Amino acid sequence: MVKSVAERENSHNIVWTEKYRPSSLKEFIGQKETVSRLEALVKSGSIPHLLFSGPPGVGKTTAAVAIARELFGKDKWKENFLETNASDERGIDVVRVKIKNFARTLPVGGGAYRIIFLDECDALTRDAQNALRRTMEKYSGTCRFILSCNYVNKIIDPIQSRCATFRFRALKEEDVRKYVERVSEGEGLKLDESAVGAIAKLSEGDLRFATNILQGASVGEKKITEKHVYSVARMLAPEKVIKVLELSAVEGRFSDARILLGEAVIEDALSGEEIIRAFHREVFSLKIPEKRKMAIVALLSEYSFRLLSGANERIQLDGLLAEISALGALGERDSK
C-alpha cells in the first residue's frame, strides 16, 4: 500500500482527509490524463500560471501541494508556497496586501520562483480578479499562480487567457472504491461490499466526502456496514426511497407514501432538501415511462427552489408527494 503523508511525517493525530492525501502526483487515484500533463510540466522544472477547475473533492488542492513538494522538495516547499481561500478572503485587499507581499519576495533556497495557490478563486469579486490579473503580470518573474475554482465561467477572461487550464472531473465509482479500500486497509477496518458500494455511490466522485463518511462510520466500529454509511451520511437508504417513489409515482397511493416518508424523516432526522436529493438519485431507476420521470424531475427542481427560499418543509414535502402521486394515479388509469 502507498504510504500516507502522515506516515512519512510520523503523525497519527490527523483527520483522514489529510492523513491519506497523496503527497506526489504519482499517488493520485484517477485524473490520469490531467496528472500526466502536470507531471510533464513538473519534470520540465518550469510551470506557467495554472487554472484548475472542477467539482469539490476531486484533487485540485492536492495537485497544487504535490506540485510544490516536487518542485521545491519536502524541506523548502512550505516556505515557497502560499495557500489562501478566496471564499474566506474575497475582497480586493487580500490581493493588494497578502498576495502581493508574498509574490514580490524572492524564493527561499535558490529557486526560480514561488507558488501562490488561490483556492475557490471564482468567489473573488470582479475588482479583486482585475487586481489579481495585474499582480500576475507584474510578478510573473518571481511567482507562479495556481488558481482553483468550481466554475471556470466565473473567472474573467484576462485571467483565463494567462493560465494553462486543467479540468478535474468527478472520480468514477471504481476509483472511489479503490481509495476507500486503501484507507480502510490503513486503518485496519473491515467493510462490507455493500458499504463500499454505498460510499462510492453517495460520494458522487468526491473523495473528501467519501473519506469523511468512512471516518464517521468507523467511530466505535471496526466492521462497517451499509447501515452505518447511510446513518453517517444523513441520507435515506435506497430501498426506502424507492419504496416511497413506487407508492407515489407508480401506484399513485399518496397516503401510504406520506406515512412511509414521515416515518423515515423522523427516524433519520433528514431535512427536506436531503430528501429531494435522495429522490433525484433514485427516480431514474423506476420502471415508469420516461415522460413521467421528466415530470418528476421538474417537480423536484421546483420544490428544491421553494425549500431554499424558506418555505415550510413538511408542507412542501406533502405537496411534492401529492403531485408525484397524481402523476402515478394518471399513469395507472391510462394503463387500464
C-alpha angles and dihedrals in degrees: 000000000000110000117245126239089250093054091053091050094042092240124142103163098080138107114262095243087065097032093059099033108129112249095202137035090247091065094057120123112216126345089093098163094045093046091048091056092047092050089054090052093049091047089055088058094227128080132186123223106294132211117199116193132180145092123308122282099022100112109275096128092038091054092051092050092045091053091051092048092050095045099045104022128242093283099052107027097090093055091051098042128076120187121192132167116227093201088065097037106029104147131097093256094069089058095044095047118017100032096037093049091053094043094053093053118096117246121265119244098024097290123155096239146349128243128234115195113199110191122202090008090166085077091065116109117247092253090052091050091052090050089048091052091054091047091051090054097045099046102033089116094064104022142044124202126217109192123193127196143160094216117037092189088070091063114090116249096243090061094044091052091054095053139069103235123221121187117213112199130203108271122253119251092250090055091050090049091052091051094046090051090050092053094044090051091050091051096042094243129152116218128191112233088242090055092052090049092049093052091047091050098043095046092059091207096316108128093187091057091045091053093048091050090051094047092047092049091050095062105118091350134098095177113052123201133189089259091059090050096053091044093055094040091054092229134128115255111252094244091058093048093047091048092053091047093047092051092049109027098034106029101023092228100149099171094051092046091048093052093048093047092047091054091049093049092051094044097047099030093225129169123237092250091053090052092050090051089050090052090049092053094052106032092085092061093060118109096234133115116286090239090061091048089053091051091050092049089051089052092049091053091049095049092044088057091049092052092048087051090059104261121156108278100214095047092047093049090050089049091049092050090046092055093044090048090050089056090048092049091051090050092050091050093048092050093056 
